[in-house]
Amino acid sequence: MTQLEGHVALVTAAGGGIGQATAWLLAERGAAVIAVDIDETGLAETAAKAAGRLSILKGDATKWDDAQAAVAAAKREFGKLTILANVVGGSRPGQTILDMSPEDWSHWVDLNLTSTFLMCKAAIPLMAESGGGSIVNVSSGAGVTGMMRNPAYVAAKGGVIALTRSLAIDHADQHIRANCVAPGPILTPLMERNRRPEEIDYLAKMTLAGRIGMPHDIAATIAFLSSKDGEFINGELINVAGGRRGGV
Ligand SMILES: NC(=O)c1ccc[n+]([C@@H]2O[C@H](COP(=O)([O-])OP(=O)(O)OC[C@H]3O[C@@H](n4cnc5c(N)ncnc54)[C@H](O)[C@@H]3O)[C@@H](O)[C@H]2O)c1
């Protein structure tokens, strides 16, 4: 499928899980992809298994210099930028705000929300210069309904949804759309770190689909939102959770 031919995409967290599946799918559908991650081993795997044009770059999405370097790489290697997939994020459930240090709070907010701000701030000028495009931010069901003992993640992912609406409003006149995807339970290294196998089985049974989500489920939604078929969708939140409602 060449649905994204002519596009240049920047994907964060592209060394594993949802970001890696997104980088692979966008490249397979014809976009030239800059894949960014802090994990060089993961990035090497992303490059090795890519079916299409894909360049890797080690970078930390919570750092302004690295965000700017990633956008500069898109310009240098492919001449423009039309798709930004902000996938970076994660959490470690187990604390209420009473147990959480201010440093831990800042860490999770930086990882999930400030990274989105920095990547958008770096990317929007080049996207505008490129004639516009699509930003897709990855939130979580946790940002919609809340979740036990994960307050910084819940707050940051809720912030990602609100920031997406703000981006859609502010940059529509530059032909840049911004949408948000809230994944349900998706089988990735993050889930395998945070959940025991029996919990993963339980989460799978809680979906109407009767299965756990796969990284491709989210990648396919990001690809659709960024394609011509998604051009009338702007400022929206799409739950991709197999029919389940709730935080993961
Ligand atoms: N897996 C789920 O069930 C689930 C559910 C809801 C939301 N999400 C969200 O989906 C997104 C991806 O989750 P995942 O499950 O694929 O995670 P993951 O932990 O499996 O993979 C994350 C990738 O991000 C990279 N990374 C971490 N910090 C980074 C940084 N500062 N800069 C650049 N790269 C960095 C890691 O090296 C890793 O390759 C996250 O935003 C997460 O909150 C996941």
The ligand as a Tripos MOL2 file, in Angstrom:
@<TRIPOS>MOLECULE
LIG
   44    48     1     0     0
SMALL
NO_CHARGES

@<TRIPOS>ATOM
      1 N1          1.2150   -0.5460   26.0440 N.am      1 LIG1
      2 C1          0.0440   -0.1190   26.5010 C.2       1 LIG1
      3 O1         -0.8100   -0.9040   26.9440 O.2       1 LIG1
      4 C2         -0.2860    1.3530   26.4540 C.ar      1 LIG1
      5 C3         -1.5630    1.7380   26.8880 C.ar      1 LIG1
      6 C4         -1.8890    3.0900   26.8730 C.ar      1 LIG1
      7 C5         -0.9720    4.0240   26.4160 C.ar      1 LIG1
      8 N2          0.2570    3.6170   26.0000 N.ar      1 LIG1
      9 C6          1.1830    4.6540   25.5410 C.3       1 LIG1
     10 O2          1.7370    4.2910   24.2990 O.3       1 LIG1
     11 C7          3.0420    4.8400   24.1760 C.3       1 LIG1
     12 C8          4.0450    3.7660   23.8020 C.3       1 LIG1
     13 O3          3.9790    2.7550   24.7850 O.3       1 LIG1
     14 P1          4.6920    1.3440   24.6220 P.3       1 LIG1
     15 O4          3.8340    0.4010   25.3830 O.co2     1 LIG1
     16 O5          5.0290    1.0680   23.2090 O.co2     1 LIG1
     17 O6          6.0420    1.6350   25.4620 O.3       1 LIG1
     18 P2          7.4150    0.8100   25.5440 P.3       1 LIG1
     19 O7          7.9800    1.1390   26.8950 O.co2     1 LIG1
     20 O8          7.1620   -0.6180   25.2260 O.co2     1 LIG1
     21 O9          8.3180    1.4570   24.4220 O.3       1 LIG1
     22 C9          8.6760    2.7980   24.5670 C.3       1 LIG1
     23 C10         9.8820    3.1520   23.7110 C.3       1 LIG1
     24 O10        10.1610    4.5180   24.0300 O.3       1 LIG1
     25 C11        11.5680    4.6970   24.1750 C.3       1 LIG1
     26 N3         11.7880    5.8570   25.0230 N.ar      1 LIG1
     27 C12        11.6140    5.9430   26.3610 C.ar      1 LIG1
     28 N4         11.9060    7.1830   26.7920 N.ar      1 LIG1
     29 C13        12.2560    7.9060   25.6850 C.ar      1 LIG1
     30 C14        12.6500    9.2550   25.4810 C.ar      1 LIG1
     31 N5         12.7490   10.1010   26.5050 N.pl3     1 LIG1
     32 N6         12.9130    9.6720   24.2190 N.ar      1 LIG1
     33 C15        12.8500    8.8170   23.1660 C.ar      1 LIG1
     34 N7         12.4860    7.5140   23.3060 N.ar      1 LIG1
     35 C16        12.1900    7.0700   24.5500 C.ar      1 LIG1
     36 C17        12.0220    3.3820   24.7810 C.3       1 LIG1
     37 O11        13.4080    3.1920   24.5830 O.3       1 LIG1
     38 C18        11.1460    2.3640   24.0370 C.3       1 LIG1
     39 O12        11.7640    1.9590   22.8220 O.3       1 LIG1
     40 C19         3.3370    5.5350   25.5150 C.3       1 LIG1
     41 O13         3.0450    6.8980   25.3970 O.3       1 LIG1
     42 C20         2.3710    4.8640   26.4630 C.3       1 LIG1
     43 O14         2.0470    5.6620   27.5740 O.3       1 LIG1
     44 C21         0.6320    2.3120   26.0160 C.ar      1 LIG1
@<TRIPOS>BOND
     1     1     2 1
     2     2     3 2
     3     2     4 1
     4     4     5 ar
     5     4    44 ar
     6     5     6 ar
     7     6     7 ar
     8     7     8 ar
     9     8     9 1
    10     8    44 ar
    11     9    10 1
    12     9    42 1
    13    10    11 1
    14    11    12 1
    15    11    40 1
    16    12    13 1
    17    13    14 1
    18    14    15 2
    19    14    16 1
    20    14    17 1
    21    17    18 1
    22    18    19 2
    23    18    20 1
    24    18    21 1
    25    21    22 1
    26    22    23 1
    27    23    24 1
    28    23    38 1
    29    24    25 1
    30    25    26 1
    31    25    36 1
    32    26    27 ar
    33    26    35 ar
    34    27    28 ar
    35    28    29 ar
    36    29    30 ar
    37    29    35 ar
    38    30    31 1
    39    30    32 ar
    40    32    33 ar
    41    33    34 ar
    42    34    35 ar
    43    36    37 1
    44    36    38 1
    45    38    39 1
    46    40    41 1
    47    40    42 1
    48    42    43 1
@<TRIPOS>SUBSTRUCTURE
     1 LIG1         1 GROUP 0 **** ****
